[in-house]
Amino acid sequence: MMVSWEQIAVFCLISAILALVLRQYRPEFSMLISMACGIAALLFLLEGIGEIRQELERMLAATMLPSELLTVVFKGLGICVLGEFAGQLCRDAGESAIALKVELAGRTALLLLALPLFYQLLQTVSQLLSAVG
Amino acid sequence: MDVDLIFRIAAIGIIVSVLYQVLLRSGREEQAMMTSLAGLIVVLMMMIQEISNLFETVKTVFDL
């Protein structure tokens, strides 16, 4: 079931009101509500992202580029989504030190993912240079 | 089903805060503390399933 963006907006507004009401009495429940809202909204959005990915794969298949390029890009996107989700939740809970660690872990994973690709690029450049020179 | 989850968490939060106030006023601090702890654990048990659901979905969508 595909949910429209208006529904997500209304859903987030209702969650924000509920979280605001509960914050005075039980702050931990307000954080759990914002977490549940984030999970639900992300789950809604991921269906659309899956469709976008299929479209992009179809486009990439028309070119001669290897398909693992798109895989790397989407892996990086997944790491960013999860890392940012956890980091912002920690920051909302007032734990910006923990949030920083989560984001650092995401950046490390992203760098590990991207470095082989960068190495490939450097190899291509050096091949080109040796061909010219 | 996910909108339902938000409302359930909010309802549990309101009930727990009311119970906490009532128990506090009647001079049962330990039971009030236990009630709020129990409510938190119940909601956490509900959330853990959703968190694992989200992570599995992200893993399948993004090929992680």
N, CA and C atoms of all chains as a GROMACS GRO file, in nm:
protein
  591
    1MET      N    1   0.086  -0.118   0.000
    1MET     CA    2   0.000   0.000   0.000
    1MET      C    3   0.089   0.123   0.000
    2MET      N    4   0.071   0.207  -0.099
    2MET     CA    5   0.152   0.328  -0.108
    2MET      C    6   0.078   0.441  -0.038
    3VAL      N    7   0.149   0.509   0.054
    3VAL     CA    8   0.088   0.618   0.131
    3VAL      C    9   0.131   0.750   0.069
    4SER      N   10   0.037   0.843   0.055
    4SER     CA   11   0.072   0.970  -0.007
    4SER      C   12   0.145   1.058   0.095
    5TRP      N   13   0.214   1.161   0.045
    5TRP     CA   14   0.296   1.243   0.132
    5TRP      C   15   0.209   1.325   0.227
    6GLU      N   16   0.084   1.358   0.185
    6GLU     CA   17  -0.003   1.432   0.276
    6GLU      C   18  -0.035   1.349   0.398
    7GLN      N   19  -0.058   1.219   0.375
    7GLN     CA   20  -0.088   1.131   0.489
    7GLN      C   21   0.029   1.124   0.585
    8ILE      N   22   0.151   1.117   0.528
    8ILE     CA   23   0.270   1.113   0.616
    8ILE      C   24   0.280   1.243   0.695
    9ALA      N   25   0.251   1.357   0.629
    9ALA     CA   26   0.262   1.486   0.698
    9ALA      C   27   0.162   1.492   0.814
   10VAL      N   28   0.036   1.452   0.788
   10VAL     CA   29  -0.065   1.456   0.894
   10VAL      C   30  -0.027   1.362   1.008
   11PHE      N   31   0.021   1.245   0.970
   11PHE     CA   32   0.062   1.144   1.068
   11PHE      C   33   0.173   1.198   1.158
   12CYS      N   34   0.272   1.266   1.097
   12CYS     CA   35   0.382   1.322   1.176
   12CYS      C   36   0.331   1.434   1.267
   13LEU      N   37   0.236   1.515   1.218
   13LEU     CA   38   0.182   1.623   1.302
   13LEU      C   39   0.112   1.566   1.425
   14ILE      N   40   0.030   1.461   1.403
   14ILE     CA   41  -0.041   1.400   1.516
   14ILE      C   42   0.058   1.344   1.617
   15SER      N   43   0.163   1.278   1.565
   15SER     CA   44   0.265   1.223   1.656
   15SER      C   45   0.334   1.333   1.733
   16ALA      N   46   0.361   1.447   1.666
   16ALA     CA   47   0.428   1.557   1.735
   16ALA      C   48   0.341   1.612   1.848
   17ILE      N   49   0.208   1.623   1.821
   17ILE     CA   50   0.119   1.673   1.926
   17ILE      C   51   0.117   1.577   2.044
   18LEU      N   52   0.107   1.447   2.014
   18LEU     CA   53   0.104   1.348   2.122
   18LEU      C   54   0.234   1.351   2.203
   19ALA      N   55   0.346   1.362   2.132
   19ALA     CA   56   0.475   1.367   2.201
   19ALA      C   57   0.485   1.490   2.290
   20LEU      N   58   0.432   1.603   2.238
   20LEU     CA   59   0.436   1.728   2.315
   20LEU      C   60   0.352   1.717   2.442
   21VAL      N   61   0.234   1.652   2.430
   21VAL     CA   62   0.147   1.637   2.547
   21VAL      C   63   0.214   1.551   2.651
   22LEU      N   64   0.279   1.441   2.606
   22LEU     CA   65   0.336   1.346   2.701
   22LEU      C   66   0.467   1.395   2.761
   23ARG      N   67   0.530   1.496   2.697
   23ARG     CA   68   0.662   1.538   2.744
   23ARG      C   69   0.658   1.592   2.887
   24GLN      N   70   0.548   1.660   2.924
   24GLN     CA   71   0.541   1.717   3.059
   24GLN      C   72   0.535   1.609   3.166
   25TYR      N   73   0.465   1.498   3.133
   25TYR     CA   74   0.445   1.396   3.235
   25TYR      C   75   0.552   1.288   3.230
   26ARG      N   76   0.570   1.229   3.111
   26ARG     CA   77   0.666   1.120   3.096
   26ARG      C   78   0.756   1.148   2.976
   27PRO      N   79   0.872   1.208   2.995
   27PRO     CA   80   0.958   1.241   2.879
   27PRO      C   81   1.003   1.119   2.801
   28GLU      N   82   1.019   1.003   2.870
   28GLU     CA   83   1.068   0.886   2.798
   28GLU      C   84   0.965   0.834   2.696
   29PHE      N   85   0.835   0.850   2.730
   29PHE     CA   86   0.733   0.807   2.636
   29PHE      C   87   0.728   0.900   2.516
   30SER      N   88   0.758   1.028   2.539
   30SER     CA   89   0.758   1.121   2.426
   30SER      C   90   0.869   1.084   2.327
   31MET      N   91   0.983   1.038   2.380
   31MET     CA   92   1.089   0.994   2.289
   31MET      C   93   1.048   0.869   2.214
   32LEU      N   94   0.979   0.776   2.284
   32LEU     CA   95   0.936   0.653   2.217
   32LEU      C   96   0.835   0.683   2.107
   33ILE      N   97   0.748   0.783   2.131
   33ILE     CA   98   0.651   0.819   2.027
   33ILE      C   99   0.722   0.875   1.906
   34SER      N  100   0.822   0.960   1.928
   34SER     CA  101   0.892   1.015   1.812
   34SER      C  102   0.968   0.904   1.739
   35MET      N  103   1.017   0.805   1.815
   35MET     CA  104   1.084   0.692   1.750
   35MET      C  105   0.986   0.612   1.665
   36ALA      N  106   0.868   0.584   1.722
   36ALA     CA  107   0.768   0.507   1.647
   36ALA      C  108   0.724   0.583   1.523
   37CYS      N  109   0.709   0.715   1.537
   37CYS     CA  110   0.669   0.797   1.422
   37CYS      C  111   0.776   0.790   1.313
   38GLY      N  112   0.903   0.800   1.355
   38GLY     CA  113   1.011   0.793   1.257
   38GLY      C  114   1.015   0.658   1.187
   39ILE      N  115   0.996   0.550   1.263
   39ILE     CA  116   0.998   0.417   1.202
   39ILE      C  117   0.886   0.403   1.102
   40ALA      N  118   0.765   0.447   1.141
   40ALA     CA  119   0.650   0.433   1.051
   40ALA      C  120   0.669   0.514   0.924
   41ALA      N  121   0.715   0.641   0.940
   41ALA     CA  122   0.732   0.725   0.822
   41ALA      C  123   0.839   0.668   0.730
   42LEU      N  124   0.950   0.617   0.789
   42LEU     CA  125   1.056   0.560   0.706
   42LEU      C  126   1.006   0.436   0.633
   43LEU      N  127   0.925   0.353   0.704
   43LEU     CA  128   0.873   0.232   0.639
   43LEU      C  129   0.783   0.269   0.522
   44PHE      N  130   0.703   0.376   0.539
   44PHE     CA  131   0.620   0.423   0.427
   44PHE      C  132   0.708   0.466   0.311
   45LEU      N  133   0.813   0.545   0.344
   45LEU     CA  134   0.897   0.604   0.238
   45LEU      C  135   0.980   0.499   0.165
   46LEU      N  136   1.016   0.390   0.237
   46LEU     CA  137   1.107   0.293   0.177
   46LEU      C  138   1.044   0.224   0.057
   47GLU      N  139   0.909   0.212   0.057
   47GLU     CA  140   0.844   0.153  -0.060
   47GLU      C  141   0.871   0.237  -0.184
   48GLY      N  142   0.855   0.371  -0.169
   48GLY     CA  143   0.882   0.460  -0.281
   48GLY      C  144   1.027   0.455  -0.323
   49ILE      N  145   1.118   0.446  -0.223
   49ILE     CA  146   1.260   0.442  -0.257
   49ILE      C  147   1.293   0.315  -0.335
   50GLY      N  148   1.228   0.202  -0.299
   50GLY     CA  149   1.249   0.080  -0.374
   50GLY      C  150   1.208   0.094  -0.520
   51GLU      N  151   1.096   0.164  -0.544
   51GLU     CA  152   1.054   0.185  -0.682
   51GLU      C  153   1.152   0.272  -0.758
   52ILE      N  154   1.202   0.380  -0.688
   52ILE     CA  155   1.301   0.467  -0.752
   52ILE      C  156   1.424   0.386  -0.790
   53ARG      N  157   1.462   0.294  -0.700
   53ARG     CA  158   1.581   0.215  -0.729
   53ARG      C  159   1.562   0.128  -0.852
   54GLN      N  160   1.442   0.068  -0.864
   54GLN     CA  161   1.417  -0.015  -0.982
   54GLN      C  162   1.425   0.068  -1.110
   55GLU      N  163   1.368   0.190  -1.105
   55GLU     CA  164   1.374   0.278  -1.223
   55GLU      C  165   1.519   0.308  -1.259
   56LEU      N  166   1.600   0.345  -1.156
   56LEU     CA  167   1.739   0.381  -1.181
   56LEU      C  168   1.817   0.263  -1.236
   57GLU      N  169   1.784   0.141  -1.186
   57GLU     CA  170   1.855   0.024  -1.238
   57GLU      C  171   1.823   0.002  -1.384
   58ARG      N  172   1.695   0.028  -1.419
   58ARG     CA  173   1.657   0.014  -1.560
   58ARG      C  174   1.733   0.115  -1.646
   59MET      N  175   1.745   0.240  -1.594
   59MET     CA  176   1.819   0.342  -1.669
   59MET      C  177   1.965   0.303  -1.683
   60LEU      N  178   2.023   0.253  -1.573
   60LEU     CA  179   2.166   0.220  -1.575
   60LEU      C  180   2.192   0.103  -1.669
   61ALA      N  181   2.095   0.012  -1.680
   61ALA     CA  182   2.113  -0.102  -1.769
   61ALA      C  183   2.121  -0.056  -1.914
   62ALA      N  184   2.058   0.058  -1.947
   62ALA     CA  185   2.064   0.110  -2.084
   62ALA      C  186   2.204   0.161  -2.117
   63THR      N  187   2.275   0.214  -2.016
   63THR     CA  188   2.413   0.256  -2.040
   63THR      C  189   2.504   0.134  -2.025
   64MET      N  190   2.633   0.152  -2.050
   64MET     CA  191   2.723   0.038  -2.041
   64MET      C  192   2.792   0.030  -1.905
   65LEU      N  193   2.752   0.116  -1.811
   65LEU     CA  194   2.820   0.119  -1.681
   65LEU      C  195   2.791  -0.007  -1.601
   66PRO      N  196   2.888  -0.051  -1.518
   66PRO     CA  197   2.862  -0.169  -1.434
   66PRO      C  198   2.755  -0.140  -1.329
   67SER      N  199   2.676  -0.242  -1.298
   67SER     CA  200   2.560  -0.219  -1.211
   67SER      C  201   2.600  -0.206  -1.065
   68GLU      N  202   2.726  -0.243  -1.029
   68GLU     CA  203   2.763  -0.232  -0.887
   68GLU      C  204   2.780  -0.088  -0.844
   69LEU      N  205   2.790   0.006  -0.940
   69LEU     CA  206   2.797   0.147  -0.904
   69LEU      C  207   2.672   0.189  -0.830
   70LEU      N  208   2.556   0.152  -0.884
   70LEU     CA  209   2.430   0.190  -0.820
   70LEU      C  210   2.414   0.119  -0.686
   71THR      N  211   2.464  -0.006  -0.679
   71THR     CA  212   2.457  -0.079  -0.552
   71THR      C  213   2.533  -0.006  -0.444
   72VAL      N  214   2.653   0.044  -0.479
   72VAL     CA  215   2.734   0.117  -0.380
   72VAL      C  216   2.662   0.244  -0.336
   73VAL      N  217   2.604   0.315  -0.434
   73VAL     CA  218   2.533   0.439  -0.400
   73VAL      C  219   2.417   0.410  -0.306
   74PHE      N  220   2.343   0.305  -0.334
   74PHE     CA  221   2.226   0.278  -0.249
   74PHE      C  222   2.267   0.222  -0.114
   75LYS      N  223   2.378   0.147  -0.109
   75LYS     CA  224   2.428   0.104   0.021
   75LYS      C  225   2.464   0.224   0.107
   76GLY      N  226   2.533   0.322   0.044
   76GLY     CA  227   2.568   0.444   0.118
   76GLY      C  228   2.445   0.516   0.165
   77LEU      N  229   2.342   0.519   0.080
   77LEU     CA  230   2.218   0.586   0.118
   77LEU      C  231   2.153   0.516   0.238
   78GLY      N  232   2.157   0.382   0.238
   78GLY     CA  233   2.100   0.307   0.351
   78GLY      C  234   2.173   0.336   0.480
   79ILE      N  235   2.308   0.339   0.472
   79ILE     CA  236   2.387   0.369   0.592
   79ILE      C  237   2.353   0.508   0.643
   80CYS      N  238   2.339   0.605   0.549
   80CYS     CA  239   2.306   0.742   0.590
   80CYS      C  240   2.169   0.747   0.657
   81VAL      N  241   2.072   0.677   0.598
   81VAL     CA  242   1.935   0.682   0.653
   81VAL      C  243   1.934   0.628   0.796
   82LEU      N  244   1.994   0.508   0.815
   82LEU     CA  245   1.990   0.447   0.948
   82LEU      C  246   2.072   0.528   1.048
   83GLY      N  247   2.191   0.573   1.005
   83GLY     CA  248   2.276   0.647   1.097
   83GLY      C  249   2.214   0.778   1.140
   84GLU      N  250   2.155   0.849   1.040
   84GLU     CA  251   2.093   0.977   1.072
   84GLU      C  252   1.970   0.958   1.161
   85PHE      N  253   1.894   0.851   1.133
   85PHE     CA  254   1.775   0.821   1.214
   85PHE      C  255   1.813   0.801   1.360
   86ALA      N  256   1.911   0.713   1.383
   86ALA     CA  257   1.952   0.685   1.521
   86ALA      C  258   2.015   0.808   1.585
   87GLY      N  259   2.098   0.881   1.507
   87GLY     CA  260   2.166   0.997   1.562
   87GLY      C  261   2.070   1.107   1.603
   88GLN      N  262   1.972   1.135   1.517
   88GLN     CA  263   1.876   1.241   1.552
   88GLN      C  264   1.791   1.203   1.671
   89LEU      N  265   1.756   1.073   1.682
   89LEU     CA  266   1.678   1.030   1.799
   89LEU      C  267   1.757   1.052   1.926
   90CYS      N  268   1.886   1.015   1.922
   90CYS     CA  269   1.971   1.036   2.040
   90CYS      C  270   1.980   1.184   2.073
   91ARG      N  271   1.993   1.269   1.967
   91ARG     CA  272   2.006   1.413   1.991
   91ARG      C  273   1.877   1.468   2.052
   92ASP      N  274   1.761   1.418   2.003
   92ASP     CA  275   1.634   1.462   2.059
   92ASP      C  276   1.622   1.422   2.206
   93ALA      N  277   1.681   1.305   2.240
   93ALA     CA  278   1.674   1.261   2.378
   93ALA      C  279   1.774   1.335   2.466
   94GLY      N  280   1.849   1.430   2.406
   94GLY     CA  281   1.943   1.510   2.484
   94GLY      C  282   2.080   1.447   2.497
   95GLU      N  283   2.109   1.343   2.416
   95GLU     CA  284   2.237   1.274   2.424
   95GLU      C  285   2.317   1.303   2.298
   96SER      N  286   2.368   1.426   2.287
   96SER     CA  287   2.436   1.459   2.162
   96SER      C  288   2.571   1.389   2.152
   97ALA      N  289   2.629   1.348   2.265
   97ALA     CA  290   2.756   1.275   2.259
   97ALA      C  291   2.736   1.139   2.194
   98ILE      N  292   2.627   1.069   2.234
   98ILE     CA  293   2.599   0.938   2.173
   98ILE      C  294   2.564   0.956   2.027
   99ALA      N  295   2.489   1.063   1.996
   99ALA     CA  296   2.451   1.088   1.856
   99ALA      C  297   2.575   1.104   1.770
  100LEU      N  298   2.676   1.173   1.824
  100LEU     CA  299   2.799   1.193   1.748
  100LEU      C  300   2.866   1.059   1.718
  101LYS      N  301   2.863   0.967   1.816
  101LYS     CA  302   2.926   0.837   1.792
  101LYS      C  303   2.855   0.760   1.684
  102VAL      N  304   2.721   0.765   1.686
  102VAL     CA  305   2.644   0.695   1.583
  102VAL      C  306   2.680   0.750   1.446
  103GLU      N  307   2.686   0.884   1.435
  103GLU     CA  308   2.718   0.943   1.306
  103GLU      C  309   2.860   0.910   1.263
  104LEU      N  310   2.951   0.903   1.362
  104LEU     CA  311   3.089   0.866   1.330
  104LEU      C  312   3.094   0.723   1.276
  105ALA      N  313   3.017   0.633   1.338
  105ALA     CA  314   3.014   0.494   1.291
  105ALA      C  315   2.961   0.490   1.148
  106GLY      N  316   2.857   0.569   1.120
  106GLY     CA  317   2.802   0.572   0.985
  106GLY      C  318   2.905   0.621   0.885
  107ARG      N  319   2.980   0.727   0.924
  107ARG     CA  320   3.080   0.781   0.832
  107ARG      C  321   3.191   0.681   0.806
  108THR      N  322   3.231   0.607   0.913
  108THR     CA  323   3.335   0.506   0.893
  108THR      C  324   3.289   0.399   0.796
  109ALA      N  325   3.166   0.351   0.815
  109ALA     CA  326   3.113   0.248   0.726
  109ALA      C  327   3.106   0.300   0.584
  110LEU      N  328   3.066   0.426   0.568
  110LEU     CA  329   3.053   0.486   0.436
  110LEU      C  330   3.189   0.495   0.368
  111LEU      N  331   3.290   0.535   0.446
  111LEU     CA  332   3.425   0.548   0.390
  111LEU      C  333   3.477   0.411   0.348
  112LEU      N  334   3.454   0.309   0.431
  112LEU     CA  335   3.498   0.174   0.397
  112LEU      C  336   3.431   0.127   0.270
  113LEU      N  337   3.306   0.169   0.251
  113LEU     CA  338   3.230   0.127   0.132
  113LEU      C  339   3.284   0.195   0.008
  114ALA      N  340   3.322   0.324   0.024
  114ALA     CA  341   3.355   0.404  -0.095
  114ALA      C  342   3.500   0.392  -0.136
  115LEU      N  343   3.590   0.351  -0.044
  115LEU     CA  344   3.732   0.353  -0.076
  115LEU      C  345   3.770   0.260  -0.192
  116PRO      N  346   3.717   0.136  -0.202
  116PRO     CA  347   3.751   0.055  -0.319
  116PRO      C  348   3.715   0.122  -0.450
  117LEU      N  349   3.602   0.192  -0.452
  117LEU     CA  350   3.559   0.262  -0.572
  117LEU      C  351   3.657   0.374  -0.606
  118PHE      N  352   3.703   0.444  -0.500
  118PHE     CA  353   3.799   0.553  -0.520
  118PHE      C  354   3.930   0.498  -0.576
  119TYR      N  355   3.971   0.381  -0.524
  119TYR     CA  356   4.092   0.316  -0.572
  119TYR      C  357   4.080   0.282  -0.720
  120GLN      N  358   3.960   0.233  -0.757
  120GLN     CA  359   3.933   0.201  -0.897
  120GLN      C  360   3.948   0.325  -0.984
  121LEU      N  361   3.895   0.437  -0.934
  121LEU     CA  362   3.903   0.564  -1.008
  121LEU      C  363   4.048   0.604  -1.027
  122LEU      N  364   4.127   0.592  -0.918
  122LEU     CA  365   4.268   0.630  -0.927
  122LEU      C  366   4.340   0.542  -1.029
  123GLN      N  367   4.307   0.413  -1.031
  123GLN     CA  368   4.370   0.322  -1.127
  123GLN      C  369   4.337   0.364  -1.269
  124THR      N  370   4.209   0.398  -1.291
  124THR     CA  371   4.168   0.441  -1.425
  124THR      C  372   4.244   0.565  -1.467
  125VAL      N  373   4.258   0.661  -1.373
  125VAL     CA  374   4.329   0.785  -1.403
  125VAL      C  375   4.474   0.756  -1.437
  126SER      N  376   4.537   0.669  -1.358
  126SER     CA  377   4.679   0.642  -1.383
  126SER      C  378   4.697   0.568  -1.517
  127GLN      N  379   4.601   0.481  -1.551
  127GLN     CA  380   4.607   0.413  -1.682
  127GLN      C  381   4.600   0.515  -1.793
  128LEU      N  382   4.505   0.610  -1.778
  128LEU     CA  383   4.490   0.714  -1.880
  128LEU      C  384   4.618   0.794  -1.894
  129LEU      N  385   4.676   0.832  -1.779
  129LEU     CA  386   4.797   0.914  -1.783
  129LEU      C  387   4.911   0.839  -1.850
  130SER      N  388   4.926   0.709  -1.818
  130SER     CA  389   5.035   0.633  -1.879
  130SER      C  390   5.009   0.613  -2.028
  131ALA      N  391   4.882   0.607  -2.069
  131ALA     CA  392   4.851   0.594  -2.210
  131ALA      C  393   4.887   0.720  -2.285
  132VAL      N  394   4.861   0.834  -2.217
  132VAL     CA  395   4.893   0.963  -2.282
  132VAL      C  396   5.043   0.985  -2.287
  133GLY      N  397   5.111   0.959  -2.171
  133GLY     CA  398   5.252   0.993  -2.160
  133GLY      C  399   5.344   0.894  -2.226
  134MET      N  400  -0.171   0.039   1.058
  134MET     CA  401  -0.120  -0.040   1.171
  134MET      C  402  -0.016   0.038   1.248
  135ASP      N  403   0.056   0.127   1.178
  135ASP     CA  404   0.159   0.204   1.246
  135ASP      C  405   0.100   0.324   1.319
  136VAL      N  406  -0.010   0.380   1.262
  136VAL     CA  407  -0.080   0.488   1.332
  136VAL      C  408  -0.136   0.434   1.463
  137ASP      N  409  -0.185   0.312   1.454
  137ASP     CA  410  -0.235   0.241   1.571
  137ASP      C  411  -0.129   0.233   1.681
  138LEU      N  412  -0.006   0.203   1.637
  138LEU     CA  413   0.105   0.186   1.734
  138LEU      C  414   0.130   0.317   1.810
  139ILE      N  415   0.128   0.430   1.736
  139ILE     CA  416   0.149   0.561   1.801
  139ILE      C  417   0.043   0.585   1.906
  140PHE      N  418  -0.084   0.559   1.868
  140PHE     CA  419  -0.193   0.584   1.962
  140PHE      C  420  -0.181   0.492   2.084
  141ARG      N  421  -0.138   0.368   2.059
  141ARG     CA  422  -0.123   0.275   2.172
  141ARG      C  423  -0.015   0.324   2.268
  142ILE      N  424   0.097   0.371   2.212
  142ILE     CA  425   0.205   0.421   2.299
  142ILE      C  426   0.158   0.542   2.378
  143ALA      N  427   0.084   0.633   2.310
  143ALA     CA  428   0.036   0.753   2.380
  143ALA      C  429  -0.061   0.715   2.490
  144ALA      N  430  -0.149   0.618   2.462
  144ALA     CA  431  -0.247   0.576   2.562
  144ALA      C  432  -0.177   0.516   2.683
  145ILE      N  433  -0.077   0.430   2.657
  145ILE     CA  434  -0.004   0.370   2.768
  145ILE      C  435   0.066   0.477   2.850
  146GLY      N  436   0.123   0.577   2.778
  146GLY     CA  437   0.190   0.686   2.850
  146GLY      C  438   0.095   0.763   2.939
  147ILE      N  439  -0.024   0.796   2.888
  147ILE     CA  440  -0.120   0.872   2.968
  147ILE      C  441  -0.166   0.791   3.089
  148ILE      N  442  -0.199   0.662   3.064
  148ILE     CA  443  -0.246   0.577   3.175
  148ILE      C  444  -0.139   0.565   3.282
  149VAL      N  445  -0.014   0.546   3.237
  149VAL     CA  446   0.094   0.530   3.334
  149VAL      C  447   0.114   0.658   3.415
  150SER      N  448   0.104   0.774   3.347
  150SER     CA  449   0.126   0.898   3.423
  150SER      C  450   0.013   0.922   3.522
  151VAL      N  451  -0.112   0.886   3.483
  151VAL     CA  452  -0.224   0.900   3.578
  151VAL      C  453  -0.204   0.807   3.698
  152LEU      N  454  -0.169   0.680   3.668
  152LEU     CA  455  -0.147   0.584   3.776
  152LEU      C  456  -0.035   0.631   3.868
  153TYR      N  457   0.070   0.686   3.806
  153TYR     CA  458   0.185   0.735   3.884
  153TYR      C  459   0.141   0.844   3.981
  154GLN      N  460   0.060   0.940   3.930
  154GLN     CA  461   0.014   1.048   4.016
  154GLN      C  462  -0.074   0.996   4.130
  155VAL      N  463  -0.167   0.902   4.097
  155VAL     CA  464  -0.259   0.849   4.198
  155VAL      C  465  -0.182   0.776   4.306
  156LEU      N  466  -0.087   0.690   4.263
  156LEU     CA  467  -0.011   0.612   4.360
  156LEU      C  468   0.079   0.702   4.444
  157LEU      N  469   0.130   0.809   4.381
  157LEU     CA  470   0.216   0.901   4.455
  157LEU      C  471   0.136   0.973   4.562
  158ARG      N  472   0.013   1.016   4.526
  158ARG     CA  473  -0.071   1.088   4.621
  158ARG      C  474  -0.112   1.001   4.739
  159SER      N  475  -0.131   0.868   4.711
  159SER     CA  476  -0.171   0.779   4.820
  159SER      C  477  -0.050   0.727   4.896
  160GLY      N  478   0.068   0.785   4.869
  160GLY     CA  479   0.184   0.753   4.950
  160GLY      C  480   0.249   0.620   4.921
  161ARG      N  481   0.238   0.570   4.794
  161ARG     CA  482   0.305   0.444   4.759
  161ARG      C  483   0.409   0.472   4.651
  162GLU      N  484   0.520   0.527   4.696
  162GLU     CA  485   0.620   0.570   4.599
  162GLU      C  486   0.679   0.453   4.522
  163GLU      N  487   0.706   0.339   4.592
  163GLU     CA  488   0.771   0.227   4.524
  163GLU      C  489   0.681   0.172   4.415
  164GLN      N  490   0.551   0.158   4.450
  164GLN     CA  491   0.459   0.103   4.349
  164GLN      C  492   0.444   0.198   4.232
  165ALA      N  493   0.446   0.329   4.259
  165ALA     CA  494   0.437   0.425   4.150
  165ALA      C  495   0.558   0.410   4.058
  166MET      N  496   0.675   0.394   4.117
  166MET     CA  497   0.796   0.376   4.037
  166MET      C  498   0.787   0.249   3.954
  167MET      N  499   0.739   0.138   4.019
  167MET     CA  500   0.727   0.011   3.948
  167MET      C  501   0.629   0.022   3.831
  168THR      N  502   0.520   0.098   3.852
  168THR     CA  503   0.421   0.113   3.744
  168THR      C  504   0.482   0.183   3.624
  169SER      N  505   0.556   0.291   3.651
  169SER     CA  506   0.614   0.363   3.537
  169SER      C  507   0.718   0.277   3.468
  170LEU      N  508   0.791   0.198   3.545
  170LEU     CA  509   0.891   0.109   3.485
  170LEU      C  510   0.824   0.003   3.399
  171ALA      N  511   0.713  -0.055   3.452
  171ALA     CA  512   0.642  -0.159   3.377
  171ALA      C  513   0.587  -0.103   3.246
  172GLY      N  514   0.531   0.019   3.251
  172GLY     CA  515   0.479   0.079   3.129
  172GLY      C  516   0.590   0.100   3.027
  173LEU      N  517   0.705   0.145   3.074
  173LEU     CA  518   0.818   0.167   2.984
  173LEU      C  519   0.862   0.036   2.919
  174ILE      N  520   0.866  -0.072   2.999
  174ILE     CA  521   0.911  -0.200   2.944
  174ILE      C  522   0.812  -0.251   2.841
  175VAL      N  523   0.682  -0.237   2.869
  175VAL     CA  524   0.580  -0.281   2.773
  175VAL      C  525   0.598  -0.210   2.640
  176VAL      N  526   0.613  -0.075   2.647
  176VAL     CA  527   0.628   0.001   2.523
  176VAL      C  528   0.758  -0.035   2.452
  177LEU      N  529   0.865  -0.058   2.530
  177LEU     CA  530   0.992  -0.096   2.468
  177LEU      C  531   0.980  -0.228   2.395
  178MET      N  532   0.906  -0.325   2.455
  178MET     CA  533   0.886  -0.453   2.388
  178MET      C  534   0.813  -0.434   2.255
  179MET      N  535   0.715  -0.339   2.253
  179MET     CA  536   0.645  -0.313   2.128
  179MET      C  537   0.738  -0.251   2.026
  180MET      N  538   0.826  -0.162   2.075
  180MET     CA  539   0.911  -0.087   1.982
  180MET      C  540   1.021  -0.175   1.922
  181ILE      N  541   1.070  -0.272   2.002
  181ILE     CA  542   1.182  -0.351   1.954
  181ILE      C  543   1.147  -0.424   1.826
  182GLN      N  544   1.025  -0.477   1.820
  182GLN     CA  545   0.982  -0.546   1.698
  182GLN      C  546   0.980  -0.451   1.579
  183GLU      N  547   0.930  -0.329   1.603
  183GLU     CA  548   0.924  -0.233   1.493
  183GLU      C  549   1.063  -0.192   1.448
  184ILE      N  550   1.155  -0.177   1.546
  184ILE     CA  551   1.292  -0.138   1.509
  184ILE      C  552   1.356  -0.246   1.422
  185SER      N  553   1.339  -0.374   1.462
  185SER     CA  554   1.398  -0.481   1.382
  185SER      C  555   1.332  -0.487   1.246
  186ASN      N  556   1.201  -0.457   1.242
  186ASN     CA  557   1.129  -0.453   1.114
  186ASN      C  558   1.188  -0.347   1.022
  187LEU      N  559   1.211  -0.228   1.080
  187LEU     CA  560   1.270  -0.118   1.001
  187LEU      C  561   1.408  -0.157   0.948
  188PHE      N  562   1.491  -0.216   1.037
  188PHE     CA  563   1.627  -0.247   0.995
  188PHE      C  564   1.626  -0.353   0.886
  189GLU      N  565   1.537  -0.453   0.899
  189GLU     CA  566   1.530  -0.556   0.795
  189GLU      C  567   1.487  -0.495   0.662
  190THR      N  568   1.388  -0.404   0.668
  190THR     CA  569   1.340  -0.344   0.543
  190THR      C  570   1.449  -0.261   0.478
  191VAL      N  571   1.520  -0.181   0.562
  191VAL     CA  572   1.629  -0.100   0.505
  191VAL      C  573   1.734  -0.191   0.444
  192LYS      N  574   1.765  -0.303   0.511
  192LYS     CA  575   1.866  -0.393   0.458
  192LYS      C  576   1.824  -0.451   0.324
  193THR      N  577   1.696  -0.488   0.310
  193THR     CA  578   1.654  -0.545   0.182
  193THR      C  579   1.648  -0.439   0.074
  194VAL      N  580   1.597  -0.318   0.108
  194VAL     CA  581   1.582  -0.215   0.005
  194VAL      C  582   1.717  -0.168  -0.044
  195PHE      N  583   1.811  -0.146   0.050
  195PHE     CA  584   1.939  -0.088   0.011
  195PHE      C  585   2.048  -0.192  -0.008
  196ASP      N  586   2.014  -0.323  -0.002
  196ASP     CA  587   2.114  -0.426  -0.029
  196ASP      C  588   2.229  -0.425   0.071
  197LEU      N  589   2.207  -0.388   0.193
  197LEU     CA  590   2.317  -0.376   0.289
  197LEU      C  591   2.367  -0.513   0.334
   0.00000   0.00000   0.00000
